[in-house]
Amino acid sequence: MRRVFNVIETNTPAVHVQFKAAPAHCVPSIQTAWAEALRCDFVRTREALLCKLSETTQELAISYPNDAKILLWNGVVLTGYAKSLGGLAGLALLKRAKASLERAITLAPNDGAAYLYLGLLYENTPESPYGFGDETLARTLLEQGLALTLNTPKKRLRRMAAH
């Protein structure tokens, strides 16, 4: 992980210059760190990795507020970290994840992944008064996400090649 994220390790204040898109290596680095955290067998170590990764993705989301992929992964990581904390402790993180995923949908309305993750978030979050969960909205978002994901050109080509 050291080679991946220099933002936290340098202990220098980040300059919040807002660019349209993050550097190309950011998303694969987040995906690698996410996979490493999920493979970890020790709960405390996994929580520490997710905590550090969530700090990094939030910093990237602040630096690149118009990059839908960064916002998507910020939402995914925050959701995972909130889930590892459990209970009401992670509710504030779930609200941030929701905002990040909603912004990702606004920026990239044809990307089904953000709809899917937001639908899962609505499905797994407690309902009011504690949370914002909504099974009806979750189902709608999941259906939209599946429709968008299954209708991508790559998927259509694979289905045509299979027949």
N, C-alpha and C positions, 0 to 999 in steps of 0.2 A: 504494500500500500504506500510505502514511502515514495516510490518513484511516481506514483499517480497524482497525489494531491500536494502541491507545494503551498497552497493558499494558507492552510492551517499551520503547517510546520515552520514557516518562516517567521511567524509571530509579528508580521508587519501588518499594519492596518491596510485593508483592501481599499483600493480606489474604486469608487462606484461609477465607472464610466459605462454607460448603457450602449451596448452594441446590438445589432440586429441578431446575429447568430454567434453561438459559442464556437471556439476552435474545434476542429474535427475530432480531436482525440478525447474530448471531454465525455461524450456519451459512452464510447467503448470502455473508458476507464471506470465510469460509474457502474456499468454493467459487470465488469470484472470484479470490482470491490463488492458489489451486491451479491454476486455468486459466492465469493469467498466468505462473506458474512453468513449466508444461508447454509453453507457447508459446515460451519463451525459447530462442533458438538457441545461445547460448554456454553451454558446460558449466559453467564456474566461476560464472557469474551464476546459472544455474539451481540449482546446489548452494547458493549463498548464499541465494537466495529460499526454497528448501526448508528450509534450516537455520533461518532466521528463522520460517518458517511452522510448523515442527515445535516450536520453542520456544513459540510462541503457543498451538498446540493442546494441548500438554502442560500449559501454565499453565491453560488453560480446563478441561481434564480434571480437574485438581486442584481447581479452584474449583467445578466442577459435576460431581461424580462420579456423579450419578444421572441425567444427561442422556444418553440413548442416542445421540442424533444427534451430540453433541459427541464422545463416545467413539468412534463409528463414524469420524468424520472424523479424529480423532486417529490411529486405526489406519491409515487410508488414507494420511495424510500421512507418518507414520513409515515405512510400507512404501515409499513413493515415495522418501523421502530415503535410506533404507537401500539401495535399489536403485541410486540415483545414486552412492552411495559405493562400492558393489561389494564383492565378496569377503567376507572375514570381518570387515571393518571395520564393516559394518552389522548384524552379527548381534545385538548388544545392542539395537539399535533394533527389529529384527524381533521380538525377545522382548517388548519393550514394546508393540509393535503387536498382537501376539497377545493379550496380557493385556487390552488396551483393547477389542479386538473381542469377546473372550469376555465381558467385562463388558457390552458393548452388547447381546449376545445374551441375557444373563441379564435385563437390564432391559426389552428389547423382543423377546420370543421370536417374534413374528409379523412382524418386519421382515426380509425376505429379503436385503436388501443386506449386512447384517453377516455372514450365512452365506456369501454369495458371496465377499466379500472375504477372509474367514477361510479359505475353501476354496482360493482362489487363493494365499493366503499359504502354506498347507500344501503346495500343489502346487509352488511355486517356491522353497521354502526347502530347503537341503541336509538330507539325512537325518543321523541320529546317526552318528558322534560329534560332528560339527560343529554341526548344527542340530537341528530338531525336525520336519522334513518327513516327510509320510506320505501317499502317494498314495491309499491306501484311505480314510483319513479325509477327504482333500481331495475325493474323488469324492462321498462321503456328504454333506459340507457343501454342495458345489455343487448336488447334486440337491435337497437341502432348500431351499436358497436359491431355486432356479428354481421349485420347487413353490410356495413362499410368494409369490414375485414374480408368477408367472403367475396366481395365484388371488386377487389383490387385487380389490376391487370395481370399481375404475376399469378394470382390464384386462378383467374379465368384461363390463362395459358396452361397451367398445370392440369386443370380439369379437362380442357380440350385434348391435351396430350394423352391423358389417361384413357380416353374413349377411342 
